[in-house]
Amino acid sequence: MRHRVHHRTRKDAGERDGLTSSEREELATLRRENRRLREDVEVLKRATAFFAKETR
């Protein structure tokens, strides 16, 4: 455990390659938001198709 924390601290300080803790958090947040937006788009596509059939 201590080894992991040390490596994470070194990444955050720019001493190691890879994403920092804040970058990982931001990436996870953006991925969740992206997934929600894709789901919203899918719902809107289905609603559009439904209402297009109703107006014929």
KARA-V428835 format. One record per pair of residues at least 4 apart in sequence whose C-alpha atoms are under 6 Angstrom apart, sorted by the first residue. I is the first residue (numbers start at 1). J is the second residue. D is the distance in whole Angstrom. If there is no record, write none. Layout:
# KARA-V428835
I	J	D
I	J	D
This chain:
# KARA-V428835
10	15	5
10	16	6
11	15	6
11	16	5
11	20	6
12	20	5
19	23	6
30	34	6
44	48	6
48	52	6
